[in-house]
């Protein structure tokens, strides 16, 4: 797989890779987070760190659906990362569930 990134004929831009990151996280990583919590009864620190960085990434302009982009623009308008994280983590449309 790493050879794919070394191929000079394939242009990899962060904006392309990050496209629709919230939905990618939900499908690819969230099940592992939930399973880890179920099995170990503790939080998976590295997986949740990646979620924190994903939320931070959306503080910048990122390519996603207009609704997601607007949601993050509003969430980050306060410039308060705790407030933004609470909004993101509580968004049932992103995760399909609400935290307890």
DRENVO-716238 format. One record per residue: chain; residue in one letter; residue number from 1; x, y, z of N, C-alpha, C in turn. Coordinates in steps of 0.001 Angstrom, whole numbers. Layout:
N
 ch aa   i     npx     npy     npz    capx    capy    capz     cpx     cpy     cpz
  A  a NUM       X       Y       Z       X       Y       Z       X       Y       Z
...
This chain:
100
 ch aa   i     npx     npy     npz    capx    capy    capz     cpx     cpy     cpz
  A  x   1     813   -1188       0       0       0       0     866    1266       0
  A  x   2    1961    1259     731    2815    2445     802    3379    2811    -567
  A  x   3    3569    1817   -1420    4067    2097   -2770    3105    2964   -3557
  A  x   4    1841    2842   -3262     840    3676   -3935    1124    5156   -3689
  A  x   5    1549    5494   -2481    1835    6885   -2149    3160    7356   -2722
  A  x   6    4027    6432   -3059    5302    6783   -3682    5181    6962   -5188
  A  x   7    4079    6543   -5748    3862    6634   -7193    3710    8111   -7580
  A  x   8    4635    8656   -8372    4570   10082   -8728    3416   10416   -9667
  A  x   9    2759    9412  -10210    1660    9653  -11145     308    9736  -10448
  A  x  10     300    9452   -9162    -933    9570   -8383    -768   10765   -7456
  A  x  11   -1646   11729   -7595   -1564   12930   -6771   -2494   12777   -5567
  A  x  12   -1933   12780   -4373   -2709   12650   -3147   -2727   13994   -2440
  A  x  13   -3872   14586   -2376   -4021   15842   -1662   -4816   15579    -395
  A  x  14   -4416   16241     683   -5101   16056    1952   -6595   16326    1805
  A  x  15   -6949   17330    1020   -8369   17648     862   -9134   16495     222
  A  x  16   -8491   15759    -671   -9147   14605   -1291   -9232   13434    -329
  A  x  17   -8164   13199     402   -8136   12097    1355   -9135   12341    2485
  A  x  18   -9268   13588    2907  -10132   13936    4029  -11598   14102    3647
  A  x  19  -11918   13957    2384  -13300   14127    1922  -14250   13239    2720
  A  x  20  -15298   13837    3260  -16338   13128    4023  -15766   12346    5206
  A  x  21  -14865   12959    5935  -14176   12273    7027  -15096   11836    8158
  A  x  22  -16125   12602    8436  -17040   12223    9515  -17715   10896    9183
  A  x  23  -18241   10772    7992  -18903    9518    7634  -17900    8370    7556
  A  x  24  -16673    8645    7136  -15637    7603    7113  -15318    7135    8528
  A  x  25  -15200    8077    9462  -14906    7712   10851  -16047    6858   11408
  A  x  26  -17271    7271   11128  -18429    6540   11639  -18407    5081   11171
  A  x  27  -18102    4868    9920  -18148    3522    9345  -16887    2722    9671
  A  x  28  -15729    3367    9633  -14464    2635    9734  -13886    2539   11138
  A  x  29  -14140    3541   11975  -13467    3577   13270  -14438    3451   14449
  A  x  30  -15594    4090   14374  -16537    4072   15496  -16884    2660   15958
  A  x  31  -17104    1699   15058  -17379     338   15545  -16245    -220   16418
  A  x  32  -15005      99   16098  -13870    -347   16911  -13860     343   18272
  A  x  33  -14211    1615   18286  -14295    2355   19551  -15335    1706   20456
  A  x  34  -16511    1475   19913  -17594     901   20712  -17270    -514   21175
  A  x  35  -16664   -1300   20318  -16293   -2676   20682  -15214   -2683   21762
  A  x  36  -14244   -1798   21652  -13184   -1690   22647  -13782   -1376   24020
  A  x  37  -14688    -404   24045  -15334     -27   25306  -16116   -1209   25870
  A  x  38  -16804   -1916   25000  -17584   -3081   25421  -16686   -4163   26040
  A  x  39  -15570   -4432   25410  -14681   -5501   25871  -13835   -5115   27080
  A  x  40  -13310   -3900   27081  -12339   -3504   28105  -12927   -2615   29197
  A  x  41  -14131   -2099   28944  -14780   -1175   29886  -13902      30   30202
  A  x  42  -13202     500   29173  -12411    1725   29263  -12345    2345   27873
  A  x  43  -11920    3584   27842  -11870    4304   26569  -10602    3971   25792
  A  x  44  -10716    3805   24476   -9533    3577   23632   -8859    4910   23325
  A  x  45   -7843    5241   24070   -7241    6573   24010   -6761    6968   22616
  A  x  46   -6117    6076   21922   -5581    6434   20601   -6689    6626   19569
  A  x  47   -7688    5782   19625   -8804    5947   18682   -9560    7241   18956
  A  x  48   -9697    7592   20224  -10390    8836   20558   -9514   10051   20298
  A  x  49   -8205    9881   20388   -7302   10964   19997   -7489   11271   18508
  A  x  50   -7625   10223   17705   -7854   10442   16272   -9163   11185   16035
  A  x  51  -10170   10909   16844  -11442   11635   16728  -11258   13101   17118
  A  x  52  -10506   13342   18172  -10241   14729   18588   -9534   15503   17480
  A  x  53   -8561   14867   16845   -7844   15527   15756   -8742   15716   14529
  A  x  54   -9652   14793   14326  -10609   14944   13225  -11496   16164   13470
  A  x  55  -11966   16316   14684  -12782   17484   15032  -11974   18757   14819
  A  x  56  -10709   18729   15210   -9828   19890   14992   -9612   20171   13516
  A  x  57   -9498   19112   12722   -9312   19278   11284  -10471   20065   10677
  A  x  58  -11660   19819   11175  -12831   20512   10659  -12900   21976   11099
  A  x  59  -11958   22406   11917  -11867   23829   12250  -11396   24605   11023
  A  x  60  -10664   23921   10151  -10218   24508    8903  -11261   24213    7819
  A  x  61  -11065   24745    6668  -11964   24454    5561  -11681   23051    5068
  A  x  62  -12704   22232    5042  -12548   20850    4609  -13700   20500    3683
  A  x  63  -13446   19593    2799  -14412   19210    1784  -15388   18176    2354
  A  x  64  -16648   18551    2447  -17683   17650    2939  -19014   18170    2422
  A  x  65  -20087   17552    2847  -21399   18031    2412  -21629   19429    2967
  A  x  66  -22444   20242    2298  -22696   21603    2792  -23222   21628    4231
  A  x  67  -24047   20642    4586  -24608   20605    5947  -23521   20362    6992
  A  x  68  -22605   19471    6696  -21526   19166    7637  -20582   20359    7747
  A  x  69  -20241   20951    6628  -19369   22127    6636  -19991   23249    7456
  A  x  70  -21281   23503    7267  -21968   24563    8018  -22031   24225    9501
  A  x  71  -22298   22967    9812  -22345   22549   11216  -21020   22872   11910
  A  x  72  -19913   22509   11287  -18610   22761   11896  -18277   24241   11936
  A  x  73  -18681   24965   10931  -18456   26419   10946  -19153   27032   12150
  A  x  74  -20393   26611   12395  -21148   27102   13551  -20524   26621   14862
  A  x  75  -20112   25359   14891  -19529   24797   16114  -18239   25507   16497
  A  x  76  -17438   25844   15504  -16151   26484   15779  -16241   28006   15870
  A  x  77  -17419   28582   15645  -17571   30037   15704  -17229   30584   17089
  A  x  78  -17425   29787   18114  -17133   30229   19482  -15635   30200   19792
  A  x  79  -14854   29514   18962  -13412   29328   19185  -13135   28608   20507
  A  x  80  -14108   27814   20937  -13989   27042   22173  -13980   25561   21814
  A  x  81  -12818   24894   21919  -12747   23497   21504  -13635   22566   22322
  A  x  82  -13844   22851   23590  -14713   22004   24415  -16158   22121   23930
  A  x  83  -16583   23341   23654  -17940   23556   23130  -18105   22860   21780
  A  x  84  -17134   23029   20900  -17204   22399   19574  -17254   20884   19699
  A  x  85  -16419   20321   20563  -16397   18862   20746  -17728   18354   21269
  A  x  86  -18323   19064   22204  -19634   18647   22737  -20695   18645   21647
  A  x  87  -20686   19672   20820  -21660   19719   19719  -21455   18559   18748
  A  x  88  -20202   18320   18393  -19892   17254   17434  -20263   15888   18007
  A  x  89  -19836   15625   19218  -20086   14313   19822  -21568   14078   20094
  A  x  90  -22317   15157   20279  -23752   15034   20531  -24606   15061   19277
  A  x  91  -23974   15153   18117  -24719   15241   16860  -25148   13840   16411
  A  x  92  -26393   13517   16657  -26925   12187   16323  -26853   11916   14821
  A  x  93  -26944   12945   14008  -26862   12766   12555  -25482   12260   12116
  A  x  94  -24451   12600   12873  -23102   12140   12532  -22902   10680   12934
  A  x  95  -23351   10331   14129  -22972    9055   14730  -24081    8017   14775
  A  x  96  -25322    8452   14565  -26435    7503   14601  -26851    7117   16004
  A  x  97  -26260    7757   16986  -26598    7477   18382  -26140    8652   19226
  A  x  98  -26669    8736   20410  -26266    9786   21344  -25471    9142   22477
  A  x  99  -24424    9830   22938  -23687    9288   24069  -24548    9285   25324
  A  x 100  -24301    8339   26199  -25079    8263   27459  -24591    9271   28452
